[in-house]
Amino acid sequence: MPEVLDPHTRKALADRIRYYQDLGIYDFYRRRQQDSALPVVEPNLAATPETLPPMPQSNAALATRTDRTSALRLIREEIGDCTRCRLHKQGRKQIVFGVGNPNADLMFIGEAPGADEDEQGEPFVGRAGQLLNNMIKAMGLRREDVYIANIIKCRPPSNRTPERDECETCSPFLMQQIKAISPKAIVALGAVAAKTLLAVNAPMSELRGHWYDFRGTKLAVTYHPAFLLRDPRQKKEAWKDLQMVMQELGLTAPEKPAD
């Protein structure tokens, strides 16, 4: 027989479900737990506003807007020690979730973690990350002022390009991160990030230099820092892209921009 929940437990469960729904999470999966205060939630539990007690408005506002750090923490907990795609069997050491200011106006999204990122658990910490830091500094910002993430959160073997199914499996969590942070602008770094986010197949020459509407947020495309390390001649073009972003956000570059 179905377990009858006492009013206190039912309310706690309803609050938690609404919290996840505010983050765009609607499917729930069984996880074995011991000594859990709440019952296990089955997939697609019929948890709708019509069948659950109302969540206090103050808590709803906290979940959707003011406590972005908690929202990101819930997303990270949902990812867990992910085994949803093949990458967990192909040498990745850890999940590389994202880093930066949860209240950032600007979000950078790259392709995938590399060896340094897989080792440290933070995106863009290798040579490409150092160049990205310089790009951010040239905009008059600090790394701590922005939020940085990748399309996928596990390193592909030998730093190969992520497969389409890997991007499709992992990108829903990135969508939740974007929703939680609600940046004013997003910069897609490189072709993989741009094509995945925009769902288009076009060369960088066509993708750059334009603003795109990405779920109500403005999105610009520029070269990936790793590409700029291979072809430094394109740094001037990337700077043009960043200047477009700066103008949109009302940023002023320092007198002596970083290289």
Secondary structure, 3 states (H helix, E strand, C coil): CCCCCCHHHHHHHHHHHHHHHHCCCCCCCCCCCCCCCCCCCCCCCCCCCCCCCCCCHHHHHHHHHHCHHHHHHHHHHHHCCCCCCHHHHCCCCCCCCCEECCCCCEEEEECCCCHHHHHHCCCCCCHHHHHHHHHHHHCCCCHHHCEEEECCCCCCHHHCCCCHHHHHHHHHHHHHHHHHHCCCEEEEECHHHHHHHHCCCCCHHHHCCCCEEECCEEEEEECCHHHHHHCHHHHHHHHHHHHHHHHHHCCCCCCCCCC
